[in-house]
């Protein structure tokens, strides 16, 4: 059986860990779970192991890995959270300007 693992650059790995922690802290648990799947896969865990660890269907975990491989972080589902996170960070640097939702 061929082990399909993602190879992440060290800075990308650290970025994914940071995003996962931020998502968890903000209550975006689905996003955090998808990011953890990518992180754990890069550590050598296969899809079956990830499904057990994350308590998610194998097919779903496999889909997350494929989507990340094809499109990076933006390819993962539930990513509107990450877009809002980027916007809020941008607004914090805009000298007091804020978006009105």
N, CA, C and O of each residue as an XYZ file, in Angstrom:
404
protein
N       0.832     -1.167      0.000
C       0.000      0.000      0.000
C       0.892      1.252      0.000
O       1.849      1.338      0.770
N       0.578      2.198     -0.851
C       1.331      3.441     -0.970
C       0.858      4.439      0.079
O      -0.329      4.752      0.165
N       1.797      4.933      0.871
C       1.466      5.954      1.879
C       1.484      7.306      1.196
O       2.508      7.733      0.663
N       0.355      7.970      1.216
C       0.263      9.289      0.595
C       0.322     10.347      1.688
O      -0.633     10.571      2.431
N       1.475     10.980      1.754
C       1.680     12.001      2.772
C       2.037     13.319      2.101
O       2.726     13.350      1.082
N       1.565     14.384      2.680
C       1.895     15.709      2.198
C       3.282     16.099      2.701
O       3.638     15.816      3.845
N       4.036     16.732      1.864
C       5.335     17.269      2.249
C       5.162     18.773      2.423
O       4.917     19.489      1.452
N       5.289     19.249      3.651
C       5.094     20.664      3.929
C       6.428     21.339      4.230
O       7.276     20.787      4.930
N       6.592     22.517      3.699
C       7.745     23.347      4.042
C       7.616     23.706      5.524
O       6.499     23.889      6.007
N       8.722     23.811      6.254
C       8.636     24.122      7.688
C       7.823     25.380      8.006
O       7.097     25.407      8.999
N       7.935     26.417      7.181
C       7.155     27.634      7.446
C       5.667     27.403      7.194
O       4.821     27.963      7.890
N       5.352     26.581      6.201
C       3.957     26.239      5.935
C       3.391     25.412      7.078
O       2.258     25.630      7.508
N       4.174     24.471      7.565
C       3.774     23.638      8.696
C       3.443     24.513      9.911
O       2.408     24.329     10.551
N       4.329     25.464     10.222
C       4.101     26.362     11.362
C       2.867     27.233     11.144
O       2.111     27.487     12.081
N       2.662     27.687      9.918
C       1.490     28.505      9.594
C       0.199     27.714      9.799
O      -0.774     28.240     10.339
N       0.190     26.455      9.371
C      -1.003     25.624      9.541
C      -1.295     25.371     11.013
O      -2.455     25.362     11.423
N      -0.260     25.168     11.803
C      -0.451     24.977     13.240
C      -1.044     26.249     13.852
O      -1.974     26.179     14.656
N      -0.507     27.401     13.473
C      -1.019     28.673     13.987
C      -2.473     28.885     13.590
O      -3.294     29.270     14.422
N      -2.799     28.635     12.321
C      -4.177     28.784     11.848
C      -5.121     27.828     12.573
O      -6.248     28.194     12.908
N      -4.657     26.609     12.814
C      -5.474     25.628     13.515
C      -5.786     26.084     14.938
O      -6.924     25.978     15.396
N      -4.778     26.586     15.626
C      -4.978     27.082     16.995
C      -5.908     28.284     17.022
O      -6.764     28.394     17.900
N      -5.740     29.185     16.060
C      -6.605     30.361     15.995
C      -8.047     29.963     15.697
O      -8.981     30.514     16.281
N      -8.225     29.016     14.798
C      -9.565     28.554     14.462
C     -10.229     27.915     15.682
O     -11.402     28.164     15.962
N      -9.481     27.106     16.392
C     -10.003     26.450     17.603
C     -10.396     27.505     18.643
O     -11.465     27.425     19.250
N      -9.533     28.473     18.835
C      -9.778     29.535     19.813
C     -11.032     30.340     19.458
O     -11.786     30.755     20.338
N     -11.241     30.553     18.154
C     -12.389     31.331     17.688
C     -13.663     30.503     17.558
O     -14.711     31.036     17.191
N     -13.586     29.202     17.857
C     -14.770     28.352     17.787
C     -15.049     27.771     16.412
O     -16.114     27.193     16.195
N     -14.119     27.911     15.483
C     -14.283     27.354     14.139
C     -13.704     25.936     14.138
O     -12.660     25.671     13.542
N     -14.410     25.042     14.819
C     -13.892     23.694     15.052
C     -13.757     22.874     13.772
O     -12.849     22.051     13.659
N     -14.645     23.088     12.813
C     -14.540     22.355     11.547
C     -13.258     22.713     10.807
O     -12.565     21.846     10.275
N     -12.962     23.999     10.784
C     -11.734     24.454     10.123
C     -10.521     23.879     10.841
O      -9.588     23.393     10.202
N     -10.534     23.934     12.167
C      -9.407     23.405     12.951
C      -9.201     21.919     12.674
O      -8.065     21.455     12.569
N     -10.291     21.178     12.556
C     -10.193     19.736     12.295
C      -9.572     19.469     10.925
O      -8.739     18.573     10.787
N      -9.967     20.231      9.923
C      -9.428     20.052      8.574
C      -7.940     20.397      8.533
O      -7.148     19.704      7.895
N      -7.578     21.463      9.212
C      -6.171     21.844      9.271
C      -5.348     20.801     10.018
O      -4.222     20.501      9.621
N      -5.900     20.247     11.096
C      -5.193     19.193     11.837
C      -5.003     17.961     10.968
O      -3.981     17.282     11.070
N      -5.976     17.666     10.115
C      -5.842     16.515      9.214
C      -4.628     16.687      8.303
O      -3.861     15.746      8.095
N      -4.463     17.876      7.769
C      -3.323     18.159      6.886
C      -2.012     18.059      7.676
O      -1.044     17.454      7.215
N      -1.995     18.658      8.869
C      -0.791     18.639      9.705
C      -0.401     17.211     10.059
O       0.757     16.823      9.905
N      -1.363     16.432     10.533
C      -1.080     15.047     10.938
C      -0.664     14.185      9.755
O       0.184     13.304      9.897
N      -1.257     14.432      8.585
C      -0.865     13.678      7.402
C       0.590     13.963      7.052
O       1.322     13.061      6.646
N       1.004     15.206      7.207
C       2.398     15.545      6.904
C       3.360     14.918      7.916
O       4.551     14.778      7.637
N       2.846     14.543      9.086
C       3.661     13.885     10.106
C       3.767     12.375      9.880
O       4.484     11.683     10.603
N       3.051     11.870      8.874
C       3.171     10.458      8.540
C       1.948      9.610      8.822
O       1.962      8.405      8.567
N       0.890     10.211      9.343
C      -0.336      9.455      9.603
C      -1.084      9.217      8.292
O      -1.225     10.121      7.468
N      -1.554      7.998      8.119
C      -2.313      7.675      6.913
C      -3.789      8.003      7.146
O      -4.204      8.268      8.274
N      -4.564      7.983      6.080
C      -5.961      8.406      6.116
C      -6.773      7.630      7.154
O      -7.566      8.223      7.886
N      -6.587      6.328      7.224
C      -7.325      5.520      8.198
C      -7.040      5.944      9.628
O      -7.952      6.016     10.451
N      -5.786      6.224      9.925
C      -5.407      6.691     11.261
C      -6.019      8.059     11.548
O      -6.518      8.316     12.643
N      -5.971      8.932     10.540
C      -6.529     10.270     10.709
C      -8.029     10.212     10.979
O      -8.551     10.958     11.807
N      -8.711      9.320     10.274
C     -10.156      9.186     10.466
C     -10.473      8.806     11.914
O     -11.426      9.318     12.501
N      -9.678      7.917     12.477
C      -9.890      7.513     13.869
C      -9.543      8.639     14.833
O     -10.296      8.912     15.767
N      -8.415      9.288     14.612
C      -7.974     10.376     15.492
C      -8.983     11.522     15.490
O      -9.339     12.051     16.543
N      -9.438     11.896     14.300
C     -10.323     13.056     14.151
C     -11.797     12.697     14.238
O     -12.659     13.575     14.205
N     -12.084     11.406     14.348
C     -13.467     10.914     14.410
C     -14.291     11.455     13.234
O     -15.346     12.067     13.407
N     -13.768     11.206     12.049
C     -14.398     11.638     10.803
C     -14.336     10.487      9.809
O     -13.450      9.637      9.906
N     -15.263     10.444      8.856
C     -15.217      9.386      7.837
C     -13.936      9.444      7.002
O     -13.428     10.521      6.690
N     -13.432      8.272      6.653
C     -12.223      8.185      5.812
C     -12.367      8.986      4.533
O     -11.439      9.678      4.113
N     -13.540      8.888      3.913
C     -13.763      9.581      2.641
C     -13.636     11.090      2.818
O     -13.127     11.781      1.935
N     -14.091     11.593      3.941
C     -14.028     13.025      4.214
C     -12.579     13.469      4.434
O     -12.148     14.492      3.902
N     -11.842     12.698      5.216
C     -10.435     13.016      5.494
C      -9.631     12.973      4.193
O      -8.780     13.830      3.955
N      -9.900     11.986      3.366
C      -9.220     11.873      2.081
C      -9.529     13.090      1.203
O      -8.646     13.613      0.522
N     -10.778     13.529      1.225
C     -11.184     14.702      0.450
C     -10.452     15.950      0.933
O      -9.992     16.750      0.118
N     -10.340     16.122      2.247
C      -9.626     17.291      2.784
C      -8.182     17.295      2.311
O      -7.666     18.337      1.906
N      -7.517     16.133      2.356
C      -6.124     16.059      1.928
C      -6.004     16.407      0.445
O      -5.115     17.160      0.047
N      -6.904     15.855     -0.365
C      -6.875     16.125     -1.804
C      -7.123     17.602     -2.096
O      -6.470     18.195     -2.954
N      -8.073     18.185     -1.371
C      -8.374     19.602     -1.599
C      -7.193     20.486     -1.192
O      -6.878     21.463     -1.872
N      -6.552     20.141     -0.094
C      -5.379     20.915      0.314
C      -4.268     20.762     -0.716
O      -3.606     21.738     -1.069
N      -4.063     19.548     -1.194
C      -3.009     19.283     -2.159
C      -3.252     20.061     -3.457
O      -2.309     20.543     -4.085
N      -4.511     20.175     -3.847
C      -4.842     20.847     -5.101
C      -4.839     22.372     -4.980
O      -4.388     23.068     -5.890
N      -5.349     22.897     -3.841
C      -5.557     24.341     -3.751
C      -4.956     25.002     -2.522
O      -5.122     26.207     -2.332
N      -4.269     24.249     -1.690
C      -3.716     24.828     -0.476
C      -4.805     25.080      0.559
O      -5.870     24.465      0.508
N      -4.541     25.970      1.482
C      -5.483     26.256      2.569
C      -6.831     26.711      2.023
O      -7.875     26.354      2.568
N      -6.814     27.496      0.953
C      -8.062     28.010      0.390
C      -8.937     26.911     -0.196
O     -10.117     27.149     -0.452
N      -8.399     25.721     -0.416
C      -9.175     24.627     -0.967
C      -9.955     23.840      0.066
O     -10.809     23.025     -0.282
N      -9.666     24.080      1.334
C     -10.374     23.347      2.379
C     -11.780     23.907      2.558
O     -11.986     25.114      2.434
N     -12.751     23.038      2.849
C     -14.111     23.528      3.094
C     -14.166     24.395      4.348
O     -13.260     24.361      5.180
N     -15.208     25.150      4.467
C     -15.448     26.020      5.620
C     -14.405     27.117      5.715
O     -14.130     27.618      6.806
N     -13.831     27.490      4.603
C     -12.774     28.477      4.595
C     -13.272     29.921      4.697
O     -12.451     30.806      4.938
N     -14.561     30.211      4.529
C     -14.960     31.611      4.758
C     -14.465     32.149      6.098
O     -14.241     33.351      6.242
N     -14.296     31.269      7.071
C     -13.742     31.685      8.355
C     -12.358     32.297      8.164
O     -12.058     33.341      8.743
N     -11.512     31.655      7.358
C     -10.155     32.153      7.144
C     -10.166     33.485      6.404
O      -9.322     34.345      6.657
N     -11.113     33.656      5.495
C     -11.239     34.930      4.787
C     -11.594     36.027      5.785
O     -11.004     37.106      5.754
N     -12.552     35.761      6.668
C     -12.926     36.751      7.678
C     -11.768     37.051      8.616
O     -11.590     38.194      9.037
N     -10.978     36.034      8.946
C      -9.825     36.234      9.815
C      -8.823     37.172      9.154
O      -8.283     38.066      9.805
N      -8.573     36.969      7.862
C      -7.649     37.837      7.135
C      -8.177     39.272      7.092
O      -7.421     40.223      7.285
N      -9.485     39.421      6.835
C     -10.092     40.751      6.768
C      -9.992     41.444      8.118
O      -9.658     42.627      8.182
N     -10.277     40.721      9.199
C     -10.225     41.346     10.522
C      -8.801     41.770     10.864
O      -8.604     42.821     11.473
N      -7.810     40.973     10.485
C      -6.417     41.361     10.729
C      -6.053     42.600      9.934
O      -5.357     43.488     10.424
N      -6.538     42.646      8.692
C      -6.279     43.814      7.859
C      -6.891     45.054      8.501
O      -6.256     46.108      8.545
N      -8.107     44.935      8.996
C      -8.799     46.076      9.584
C      -8.124     46.558     10.861
O      -8.195     47.742     11.190
N      -7.480     45.664     11.573
C      -6.786     46.063     12.792
C      -5.595     46.956     12.474
O      -5.142     47.722     13.325
N      -5.092     46.859     11.258
C      -3.942     47.672     10.866
C      -4.360     48.913     10.088
O      -3.500     49.655      9.614
N      -5.648     49.151      9.947
C      -6.145     50.269      9.127
C      -6.382     51.539      9.932
O      -7.264     52.321      9.579
N      -5.645     51.765     10.974
C      -5.719     52.981     11.779
C      -7.146     53.317     12.216
O      -7.622     54.436     12.026
N      -7.807     52.337     12.796
C      -9.129     52.603     13.365
C     -10.291     52.340     12.438
O     -11.436     52.340     12.889
N     -10.044     52.116     11.155
C     -11.148     51.803     10.266
C     -11.603     50.377     10.516
O     -10.774     49.501     10.764
N     -12.879     50.132     10.456
C     -13.405     48.790     10.688
C     -14.519     48.518      9.686
O     -15.212     49.431      9.236
N     -14.671     47.261      9.353
C     -15.771     46.876      8.469
C     -17.064     46.825      9.248
O     -17.076     46.420     10.411
N     -18.124     47.221      8.638
C     -19.452     47.138      9.248
C     -20.169     45.944      8.612
O     -20.329     45.890      7.393
N     -20.589     45.010      9.423
C     -21.258     43.815      8.901
C     -22.736     43.953      9.079
O     -23.490     43.054      8.706
